[in-house]
Amino acid sequence: MNHRSPTTGPLLGIRILDLTRLLPGPLGTMMMADMGADVIKIENPESPDYVRAFPPYLNGESANYLSFNRSKRSLALNYNTAEGQKKFFDLVKTADVVVEQFRPGFLDKIGIGYEAAKVANPQIIYVSVTGYGQTGPYAHLAGHDLNYMAYAGVVGMTGNPAQAPAVPGVQIADIAGGSYMSVIGTLAALQARTRTGLGQHVDVSMTDGAMPLLSAVYALHAGGQNVQRGTAPLSGGIANYGVYGCQDHKYVALGTLEPKFWAKFCGLVQRPDWLGFVLPKNTAELADFKVQIGALFATQPQQYWVELGLAHDLLISPIYDLEDLENDPHLQERQMIVTQNHPRAGSFKTIGIPIKFSGTPAAPAWPAPTMGQDTESILASIGS
């Protein structure tokens, strides 16, 4: 019987029962598993995590599943049955946290929700990740990342003001509103428990969690400005902070926001007439100024501008495609792309750990488990 356990990280000694599916919850619990928590992914074998069925596949294993579930143990358990629920509550007695991602009330209805769990363990922290939260008129609505971003105002602020709102290129509400907020909520509740000795129910709404992303633009709105997408200073409203195409059809990000950087840039490209033109008087002037800057960047390939930026601290960065990430020396040194060898999928690359700890380093423990890989050892540990 092979019992796997974490060996490093600031969350060593914390046990998390993971009932989540798809992306938001699993990514959050994976981050905590990388930080040393003993995360037990519990799946009903009759309705396992849907992400297992999402292509592409590597020797039959979903690349999405592999990306969101490393460093965890896998327990196959039918928690709809009386026997399965008994085993679940036996595990709750040994655990610190349960993280779930069902619609509000579903786990209460089948008998394993927070109220039942806290009877088994008054210190249990029960984190519920949903689209709209446990309360409110939208609480029971179905949704996905795009729906939550739409309600949170993120989509409405994304894109060109002359065009329809754009679909963001990544899952913002799922990850920033769900994954990150579930980790923050878990850690805050664990800290509260050290004071009170009691657990609690943590309500994570992905819509709510996405709204702090609006903090800067909402401050402008609250201050009386009429803020439309593409017009806020950091969202396309100024020409010295934006994306420009290069001669080789690649792109760079120009971030010369402060006057000292802009002055240095204007001097190096021999355009002193641009110095006082950072804030054009109207939309037409802004559009014309962007055309002028765009014409300049189009005279040289991306690498020229990147090297100029590095040499003179100009805040010019390459716009990377996905294949560029693993070749970047900084990201390599930071170990932000990691390779693991899965018993079925073989060699597989995933995103690394974003937080570095000097005293209790976090690290990927092992690849995502196969379905029920740890069932025998987990149940044996609780005498089932």
Secondary structure, DSSP 8 states (H G I E B T S, - for coil): -------SSTTTT-EEEE---TTHHHHHHHHHHHTT-EEEEEE-TTS--GGGG-S-EETTEEHHHHHH-TT-EEEE--TTSHHHHHHHHHHHTT-SEEEE-S-TTHHHHHT-SHHHHHHH-TT-EEEEEESS-SSSTTTT----HHHHHHHHTTGGGSS-TTS-----SS-HIIIIIIIHHHHHHHHHHHHHHHHHS---EEEEEHHHHHGGGGHHHHHHHHTT----TTTSGGGTTSTTEEEEE-TTS-EEEEE--SHHHHHHHHHHTT-GGGTT-SS-SSHHHHHHHHHHHHHHHTTS-HHHHHHHHHHHT--EEE---HHHHTT-HHHHHTT-EEEEEETTTEEEEEE--S---SSS-----S----TTTTHHHHHHHTT-
